[in-house]
Amino acid sequence: MKPAPFTDHPQLVGFDMPGVSAPAETRTTLTALLDVTPGIRWQQTFIARAEQFRTEHQLEEVRLIGTHLTVIGNSQRLRTLAPAIQELMSDVSRLCFGGRHAASSPRRADTPAGEDLGMPDVRAQEVALVSRVHNVQDLLAEVGKLTGMRFSAIARVTDTRWTTCAVHDLLAFGLKPGQDLILETTICNDLRQSGQAITFNDATTHPQFSRHHTPVIYGFKSYISVPIVLADGALFGTLCALDPEPAQLDDALIRQIQDMAATVAQQLSALLEAAPIGTLKVLESEN
């Protein structure tokens, strides 16, 4: 399986437009076809702009999965939306270009974690919370050592977003604490719905995940994701790891990772119990 190329400058190659025979007020879908899967930076910037675009054009939904940028709304509005989508893509690419230059500027030593990423308060609180888990970076490194996978992370997962809270990255995958992936492009979204751990040693030979879009989008073969469930039963997120090469996960190893996730959950629960009310409300409001 060859992963799709990534770029901060994807190009439009065409549209799958609503048929002209569809009634004007019919709910339908328009898909913009991109030449490559956008890189992480482009996806992050798209997420930041998508809600404003959806509101401005009175759309039901705007989402990006791989090389498909999909919008849902009434057919009359969608038939005239192509120029606006082209402008949105150009804006996102320009913002990415500017972001690369901004990233080269030195970060002040006294800048609080998350502020230089411009992350919203809720994400900054979640990143700060996870950073207080005892030896969290050592824990993620141990996950990588045990599984042989070179990317591991703790992510906050809700019904609307997937946010990196802590990461151990030997793959130069590029995700930083406070950054999102588009929820629908993640396998953690499947875990959120099922509440069960998801693992596979090689996506290319797996009966289910050989046909799943996520390994193709992000270019990995081996994967493990286990839920982090708080003391009150709420799902905080996942402890996950992945690698472009196959792995050798067995039941004993999976139980070890589940035990590590349980340790994280215990500490997060204790921290939340002692946390300011504002933080508690933020977390409770998204479950």
VEXGU-734103 format. One record per residue (C-alpha): residue in one letter; residue number from 1; x, y, z. Coordinates in pm, whole numbers. Layout:
REM residues N
residu  num  east  north  up
a  NUM  X  Y  Z
...
END
This chain:
REM residues 287
residu  num  east  north  up
m  1  0  0  0
k  2  160  326  -108
p  3  54  625  104
a  4  -81  929  -74
p  5  163  1221  -109
f  6  118  1514  127
t  7  149  1884  47
d  8  57  2225  182
h  9  -54  2322  -171
p  10  -313  2071  -296
q  11  -475  2157  -627
l  12  -834  2116  -739
v  13  -871  1868  -1021
g  14  -1249  1874  -1051
f  15  -1592  1870  -891
d  16  -1860  1609  -845
m  17  -2157  1847  -879
p  18  -2528  1800  -796
g  19  -2731  1700  -1100
v  20  -2919  1977  -1279
s  21  -3244  1783  -1246
a  22  -3237  1792  -866
p  23  -3500  2028  -715
a  24  -3349  2355  -586
e  25  -3412  2282  -218
t  26  -3302  1918  -226
r  27  -3037  1829  35
t  28  -2737  1703  -159
t  29  -2358  1680  -169
l  30  -2085  1852  -368
t  31  -1736  1703  -365
a  32  -1421  1891  -466
l  33  -1153  1648  -584
l  34  -793  1730  -485
d  35  -481  1605  -657
v  36  -312  1491  -332
t  37  -395  1443  35
p  38  -324  1774  213
g  39  -48  1776  473
i  40  -110  1812  845
r  41  -48  2190  842
w  42  -298  2239  558
q  43  -557  2023  735
q  44  -513  2221  1057
t  45  -564  2548  873
f  46  -865  2408  688
i  47  -1027  2309  1019
a  48  -983  2666  1144
r  49  -1156  2809  835
a  50  -1422  2545  766
e  51  -1680  2652  1024
q  52  -1672  3015  907
f  53  -1710  2896  547
r  54  -2003  2672  643
t  55  -2180  2958  820
e  56  -2115  3215  547
h  57  -2263  2990  279
q  58  -2544  2841  492
l  59  -2421  2484  454
e  60  -2504  2185  670
e  61  -2154  2041  674
v  62  -1802  2095  540
r  63  -1549  1813  578
l  64  -1220  1693  434
i  65  -1128  1325  409
g  66  -816  1242  211
t  67  -846  1393  -136
h  68  -1219  1468  -104
l  69  -1345  1805  22
t  70  -1717  1755  71
v  71  -1992  2008  143
i  72  -2357  1932  215
g  73  -2644  2173  157
n  74  -2932  2247  -79
s  75  -2861  2176  -444
q  76  -2927  2529  -572
r  77  -2665  2679  -340
l  78  -2410  2406  -413
r  79  -2432  2456  -790
t  80  -2286  2806  -751
l  81  -2032  2724  -480
a  82  -1734  2611  -690
p  83  -1564  2957  -705
a  84  -1599  2998  -328
i  85  -1437  2656  -269
q  86  -1150  2754  -496
e  87  -1107  3075  -297
l  88  -1120  2882  33
m  89  -845  2650  -85
s  90  -630  2941  -197
d  91  -680  3113  139
v  92  -580  2799  330
s  93  -267  2754  117
r  94  -169  3119  169
l  95  -218  3086  544
c  96  -1  2772  543
f  97  273  2958  359
g  98  261  3238  616
g  99  252  2986  900
r  100  577  2824  787
h  101  754  3158  805
a  102  600  3237  1144
a  103  711  2897  1274
s  104  1072  2986  1200
s  105  1060  3275  1448
p  106  1208  3198  1790
r  107  960  3122  2068
r  108  990  3331  2383
a  109  1096  3124  2683
d  110  813  3271  2890
t  111  538  3186  2639
p  112  289  2946  2806
a  113  249  2603  2646
g  114  -14  2625  2373
e  115  -9  3003  2335
d  116  242  2998  2047
l  117  12  2752  1864
g  118  -279  2989  1903
m  119  -489  2703  2039
p  120  -832  2778  2185
d  121  -860  2782  2565
v  122  -1024  2438  2580
r  123  -732  2275  2398
a  124  -476  2463  2607
q  125  -647  2335  2923
e  126  -649  1978  2798
v  127  -281  1992  2697
a  128  -190  2140  3035
l  129  -393  1872  3213
v  130  -222  1583  3032
s  131  121  1742  3083
r  132  67  1694  3457
v  133  39  1315  3422
h  134  346  1171  3594
n  135  631  1110  3346
v  136  391  1128  3053
q  137  670  1158  2796
d  138  847  854  2941
l  139  517  665  2927
l  140  472  746  2558
a  141  832  649  2485
e  142  769  317  2663
v  143  460  260  2446
g  144  683  306  2144
k  145  947  71  2281
l  146  698  -203  2367
t  147  507  -187  2038
g  148  796  -99  1808
m  149  588  191  1678
r  150  761  523  1629
f  151  465  752  1689
s  152  261  746  2010
a  153  21  1000  2156
i  154  -247  1080  2407
a  155  -541  1242  2230
r  156  -857  1409  2351
v  157  -1147  1266  2151
t  158  -1498  1413  2148
d  159  -1789  1380  1907
t  160  -1652  1677  1710
r  161  -1271  1669  1729
w  162  -946  1479  1782
t  163  -683  1687  1962
t  164  -322  1595  2036
c  165  -247  1639  2408
a  166  96  1471  2432
v  167  312  1310  2166
h  168  627  1102  2118
d  169  719  1133  1751
l  170  1019  961  1593
l  171  855  967  1248
a  172  845  1346  1201
f  173  468  1302  1163
g  174  439  1669  1258
l  175  159  1682  1515
k  176  211  1913  1813
p  177  14  1930  2139
g  178  -304  2131  2086
q  179  -333  2047  1717
d  180  -632  1865  1570
l  181  -683  1600  1309
i  182  -1013  1591  1123
l  183  -1213  1350  1337
e  184  -1358  1152  1046
t  185  -1005  1074  920
t  186  -907  899  1245
i  187  -958  544  1368
c  188  -1002  690  1716
n  189  -1341  806  1589
d  190  -1435  437  1550
l  191  -1308  372  1903
r  192  -1516  661  2039
q  193  -1826  499  1897
s  194  -1745  144  2010
g  195  -1560  210  2336
q  196  -1327  -82  2255
a  197  -955  -97  2182
i  198  -862  -119  1814
t  199  -541  -291  1704
f  200  -389  -437  1391
n  201  -40  -550  1296
d  202  -63  -482  924
a  203  -347  -285  768
t  204  -271  -424  422
t  205  -369  -776  526
h  206  -641  -694  779
p  207  -994  -798  672
q  208  -1145  -465  785
f  209  -868  -206  784
s  210  -728  -299  443
r  211  -1040  -118  315
h  212  -1036  165  570
h  213  -945  516  453
t  214  -734  616  756
p  215  -422  399  700
v  216  -416  516  338
i  217  -450  885  429
y  218  -176  883  692
g  219  44  609  548
f  220  70  360  834
k  221  35  -19  859
s  222  45  -102  1231
y  223  -177  61  1491
i  224  -307  39  1846
s  225  -557  266  2018
v  226  -705  204  2363
p  227  -964  418  2540
i  228  -880  645  2834
v  229  -1192  623  3048
l  230  -1227  855  3349
a  231  -1349  748  3692
d  232  -1700  874  3614
g  233  -1718  657  3302
a  234  -1665  942  3053
l  235  -1427  889  2761
f  236  -1142  1140  2778
g  237  -968  1013  2468
t  238  -717  751  2362
l  239  -365  627  2408
c  240  -255  535  2057
a  241  48  441  1851
l  242  120  378  1485
d  243  400  302  1240
p  244  445  272  862
e  245  585  -80  913
p  246  400  -390  1039
a  247  417  -475  1410
q  248  383  -784  1629
l  249  109  -708  1881
d  250  -18  -997  2093
d  251  -279  -1016  2367
a  252  -26  -974  2650
l  253  121  -662  2491
i  254  -224  -514  2426
r  255  -309  -568  2795
q  256  9  -381  2891
i  257  -95  -80  2683
q  258  -445  -98  2830
d  259  -293  -94  3180
m  260  -92  215  3086
a  261  -408  384  2957
a  262  -581  298  3286
t  263  -293  460  3478
v  264  -331  776  3269
a  265  -707  770  3330
q  266  -660  740  3707
q  267  -426  1038  3716
l  268  -647  1250  3492
s  269  -948  1169  3708
a  270  -761  1278  4021
l  271  -641  1596  3853
l  272  -992  1677  3731
e  273  -1136  1622  4075
a  274  -905  1892  4206
a  275  -928  2113  3896
p  276  -1095  2455  3878
i  277  -1467  2439  3804
g  278  -1413  2606  3465
t  279  -1193  2321  3348
l  280  -1441  2063  3472
k  281  -1724  2233  3285
v  282  -1517  2246  2966
l  283  -1452  1873  2975
e  284  -1803  1774  3084
s  285  -1965  1985  2814
e  286  -1804  1781  2533
n  287  -1898  1433  2653
END
